[in-house]
Amino acid sequence: MSTLERSQWRRGILASVVIGIAALLVVIYVTSGRDLASVVRQATATSLLGGATFILVAWLMRAVRFWLLIRHLQRRAGLFSLLQIYLATTFLSHITPFTTGGLPLQVYLLAQRHGLTLGEATAITGIDSVVNSLGVLVLLPLLPVWGLSLIASPDIRAGLQLLGLLLALLGGLVAYLLIFRPGWSAEGWLLRWAGRLRPGRARDLALKMAGGVAREWQSFSQALASLKKLPAGELFLLVLITMVYWAAYFGVAFGVLWGMGIYPPWQAVIVNQIVFNVLQALAPTPGGSGAAEWGMAVLFRNLVPTNQLATFVAVWRLFTFYSSLTLGGLAAARLLATPKARGPQKDRQPGRSSSPGDNGAASVPKGVREGVKVTND
């Protein structure tokens, strides 16, 4: 890790923590005055245990899903290693605006640690993200139904319906590109753009980028085609793991609330968290800090007693943000300090044939190696 990267990480951590704590103090002041002691006392051992149990299950499900996808590409990966990669990814999302920094790191670490090409790692990351989003999209049609019974304001009902429509359209576009346009890539656009340039370094760079994109998209398409051939049993397992993940992630709020002796309607708790997760990605602050604390307080203000609202938000944020910020930071520092890729020959399962696009570590295209090097620097 370079000095510049370390400096950027420190600034991101500082900004996310400071903004988050400041927002939480505002919530505490508005709901509980200055009585910080009472806020801490309301965080019972049961609420802490409930939140910790649910978040650990959620983390484990993400690691298991990675393991299943990598296994289908005829690679071997330890569950603990994949858990570290997921936490490192979450950590970088927490310290970058709009939570955008995690996916590139995830691609890089999967390629470095488990002998995948960048295209294969991108395919796994992309499919994992799509499957994860589909888990929420399955629930979106229920939002208007639950919202009508739980939210009185017509403006909010209309907003929820519009949000569901936009997300459904976005999901349809992504599915169309992945399934019906598997040959699409940015290569053609780059070649046309390069053709308009005068001969020189810019043109040569554009042509080089087009070639690299073509190689990586081919590897991505091959991996995607392989993953589309998942047997029915593995596909069912993938869907089941995804649903368990979301149940556990949403369960963090339930665990904290139940531990505090609060039992709101379960539909309202789920609806509020779906809305929160969609809107959090739009927050420009690192990890959505500030917006997350205030947003949860606003969404749950009618479900949690006012004098307990700050405690709920603080404990919920402890497990959904600060735990992965801390453990993920340690995991990222460890993985990036020792970027040791295991060769595909060792990772391939005995008795199984080579996966599409698997040329071995020694024959990875030059453009891929250069891409890894640039990312690492």
PyMOL commands that set and color helices and strands:
alter all, ss='L'
color gray80, all
select helices_A, chain A and resi 3-32+36-41+45-72+79-94+102-114+118-137+142-150+154-179+187-195+201-228+232-259+266-280+291-299+306-337+344-347+366-376
alter helices_A, ss='H'
color red, helices_A
deselect
rebuild
show_as cartoon
